[in-house]
Amino acid sequence: MVARTPAWKRYNWRVIWLSLAYAILLIAAVYGFKHKLIPPALTYPVAILPALPIIGLFAAMGRYLVEETDEYVRMLIVRQMLWAMGFALSCATIWGFLESFDLVGHVDGYYVVIAWYFGLGVGSIVNKLTVGEGGC
Amino acid sequence: MAYAGFTPAQRAHTKRVLWLMLAYIIVLPPLIWLRATRHIGDGVLLAMAIAASLPVLGIFASWGRYVSAERDEYHRSLTLGRIAVATNVTMGAAVVWGFLQAFGVMPLIETYWVPFVWVVVQGMYGCIEVFSRKGEQ
């Protein structure tokens, strides 16, 4: 595990606040749709609301990379992100073709984001095996 | 030559991507034709789906190899910036579409549109970079 830099601590705080916002918005949106409280004109904006904190998580990751002054730590995180990208997009490609050949059902698009975060873990393992440090 | 100003790593990456795209163009139509006209078992369908995916996966692997092979720090940082922007925009689009699907507002679509969005955003951002640099000069 790499040393926790000030930029990393700020990033963690942003993640905590965004996760809290996500939980609140998701529960509110699910409750609203389940009990048919959302007027038709507001269905699109309300459905998008829980997505906003997740987009914020990616923005926080980008900001962290800009703020991180430790070159070594940044290199580890960039490597992890590259693995995450490759993993998530590869999963999406394979699943997409399995869908189009009717072998599996359709899934909601946000599963790609879950695959991306899983890919961060894959990147961490690769970092550990090749550089000796996992990263985040 | 069209890519005379490219670094050796960029040339190697471009060649790999062109070969992989050629493979994709050759592999995909017969698979779609087979799927549409023949009754095929699940095992073969699975192999066909993976065969169709492999060239695209190869393109992502080629990007990773390019980033590790590129010795020019400037070009590498430009590429990493482009990849970061494309990834953030694509993941943002995926999560927005995902919640619209989950709440029944938008239809379910094949997930291979996600990498498609990534490639388009990456290319568009690259074009914006080139034009903005020309504007500065």
Interface residues (C-beta under 8 A of the other chain):
Chain A: A29 F33 T43 Y44 V46 A47 I48 P50 A51 I54 I55 F58 A59 M61 G62 L65 V78 M81 L82 W83 M85 G86 A88 L89 S90 C91 A92 T93 I94 W95 G96 F97 L98 E99 S100 F101 D102 L103 H106 V107 D108 G109 Y110 Y111 V112 V113 W116
Chain B: R35 D42 L45 L46 M48 A49 I50 A52 S53 V56 L57 F60 A61 W63 G64 V67 L80 I83 A84 T87 N88 T90 M91 G92 A93 A94 V95 V96 W97 G98 F99 L100 Q101 A102 F103 G104 V105 L108 I109 E110 T111 Y112 W113 V114 P115 W118
